[in-house]
Amino acid sequence: MPLEASSSDSARLVRRHDPDRYLTALFAPIDRRESLFALYGFNFELARVREAVREPMMGRVRFQWWREAIEAIYAGRPYRHEVIQPLAAAIAAHGLDRARFERLIDARERDVEGDPPADMPELLGYAEGTSAELVLLALGCFGEAGRSDAAVRTGRAVGIAVALAGLLRAVPFHARARRLYLPQALLDRHGVRSQDLLELRRPAGLPAVVADIAREAERRIEEAELAGKGLPRAILPALLPGSLARLYLRRLREARNDVFDARVQKAPPGRVWRLWGRSLIGRF
């Protein structure tokens, strides 16, 4: 089982702050693995901006710094930075698409705003701009096979499912930080007051809101499985986060869509072995 640990700075960063993606990257060959760690480390840095600043304006300043850092990479003058330099190496090695980085930064900048998404389309747009773009960049580390139309369709669906599952699991964390990513239209439909969530109550309609979003995530997993039939196994490490999303969605169903249930918050035991089984049969 080729899952020896990686000890680069990028690997340590991702292992500490994004252990699920760290595990999936271990299934890649060592040269592609380090590129995945660079991407996932970059994604972590964007994701943490909201927690690192007190004012939206300061968050926007940081996101602008990242835009300029990406511009500098593509100009051949990468900043001396623990995340930027490995990222520059990954971009140079695999010819990664600059526009995907820019869309990812633009979508992440939404985090500094205080309002929840207005409706499901807005939530899906956020999921596509963040998680799906990250999956598509990861697929780009596997050459032309990761850039085929089928791979892109599969990666986009996987990324959206991963984002939705992750946002559902993070409802308690976000509520404690006075943030909401549940669409306002769904909250209204099911009679859930934002203030109740922000005060860590469990409104009666919350499981119905969660169920609506979870069903959308499950539809995206099904879409990915159909689109991904026949894709080469070599690109599977970029898609394996979808396997973990499936596990989390199953736990959510078992908990009757209670996002505060401890089973939902804990990582599934033995998830690395489940990932290994999925990779052996060619599914993500």
Residue pairs with C-beta under 8 A, 6 or more apart in sequence:
1 276
2 26
2 27
3 26
3 27
3 272
3 276
4 26
5 11
5 15
5 26
6 15
6 25
6 26
6 30
6 33
6 34
6 37
8 34
8 37
8 86
9 82
9 86
10 34
10 37
10 38
10 40
10 41
10 82
10 83
10 86
11 22
11 25
11 33
11 34
11 37
13 37
13 41
13 44
13 82
13 83
14 21
14 22
14 25
14 37
14 40
14 41
14 44
15 22
17 44
17 48
18 40
18 43
18 44
19 267
20 241
20 244
20 267
20 271
21 36
21 40
21 43
21 241
22 37
22 40
23 240
23 244
23 271
23 272
23 275
24 36
24 237
24 240
24 241
24 243
24 244
24 275
25 33
25 36
25 37
25 40
25 237
26 33
26 272
27 236
27 237
27 240
27 275
27 276
27 279
28 36
28 141
28 237
28 238
31 93
32 141
32 142
32 237
33 237
34 86
34 89
34 90
35 89
35 90
35 93
35 94
35 141
36 138
36 141
36 237
36 238
37 86
38 83
38 86
38 87
38 89
38 90
39 87
39 90
39 134
39 137
39 138
39 141
40 134
41 83
41 86
41 87
42 83
42 87
43 104
43 134
45 66
45 83
46 63
46 66
46 104
46 105
46 108
47 108
47 111
49 59
49 62
49 63
49 108
49 111
49 112
50 59
50 111
50 112
50 177
50 179
51 177
52 62
53 59
53 62
53 112
56 112
56 113
56 114
59 109
59 111
59 112
60 109
60 112
63 105
63 108
63 109
63 112
66 105
67 102
67 105
69 78
69 79
69 81
69 84
70 98
70 101
70 102
70 105
72 78
72 79
72 84
73 84
73 87
73 88
73 91
74 91
74 98
78 84
78 85
78 87
78 88
79 85
90 96
90 141
93 141
94 140
94 141
94 143
95 140
96 137
96 140
96 141
97 136
97 137
97 140
100 133
100 136
100 137
100 140
101 137
103 129
103 133
104 129
104 130
104 133
104 134
104 137
106 129
107 125
107 126
107 128
107 129
107 130
107 133
108 129
108 130
110 126
110 129
111 179
114 178
114 179
115 184
116 180
116 181
116 182
116 183
116 184
116 187
116 194
117 123
117 126
117 181
117 182
117 183
117 184
118 183
118 184
118 185
119 183
119 184
119 185
119 186
120 183
120 185
120 186
120 212
120 213
120 216
122 183
123 164
123 167
123 181
123 182
123 183
123 213
124 160
124 216
126 163
126 181
127 159
127 160
127 163
127 164
127 167
128 156
128 159
128 160
128 163
130 159
130 163
131 159
131 160
131 162
131 163
131 166
132 155
132 156
132 157
132 158
132 159
132 160
132 163
133 159
134 159
135 155
135 156
135 158
135 159
135 162
135 238
135 239
135 241
136 152
136 155
136 156
136 159
138 146
138 155
138 237
138 238
139 146
139 147
139 151
139 152
139 155
139 235
139 238
139 239
140 146
140 147
141 238
142 234
142 235
142 237
142 238
145 151
145 231
145 232
145 234
145 235
146 155
146 235
146 238
148 231
150 227
150 228
150 230
150 231
151 228
151 231
151 235
153 223
153 227
154 224
154 227
154 228
154 231
154 239
155 224
155 238
155 239
157 220
157 221
157 223
157 224
157 227
158 220
158 221
158 224
158 239
158 241
158 242
158 245
158 284
159 241
160 217
160 220
161 217
161 218
161 220
161 221
161 224
161 242
161 245
161 246
161 249
162 241
162 242
162 244
162 245
164 213
164 214
164 216
164 217
164 220
164 245
165 214
165 217
165 245
165 248
165 249
165 252
166 245
166 248
167 174
167 181
167 182
167 213
168 210
168 213
168 214
168 217
168 248
168 252
168 259
168 264
169 248
169 252
169 259
169 264
169 265
170 181
171 181
171 182
171 197
171 210
171 259
171 260
172 200
172 259
172 260
172 265
174 180
174 181
175 197
175 198
175 199
175 200
176 200
178 198
180 194
180 197
180 198
182 192
182 197
182 209
182 213
183 213
184 194
186 192
186 209
186 212
186 213
187 193
187 194
187 205
187 209
189 209
190 205
190 206
190 208
190 209
191 203
191 204
191 205
192 203
192 205
192 206
192 209
193 203
196 203
197 203
197 206
200 260
202 258
202 260
206 257
206 258
206 259
207 256
207 257
207 258
208 257
210 252
210 257
210 258
210 259
211 257
214 249
214 252
214 253
214 257
217 245
217 249
218 249
221 242
221 245
221 246
221 249
224 239
224 242
224 284
225 283
225 284
228 239
228 283
228 284
233 279
233 282
236 279
236 282
236 284
237 279
239 284
240 275
240 278
240 279
240 284
242 284
243 274
243 275
243 278
243 283
243 284
244 268
244 271
244 275
247 268
247 271
247 274
248 264
248 268
251 263
251 264
251 268
252 259
252 264
254 263
255 261
255 263
255 264
258 264
268 274
278 284
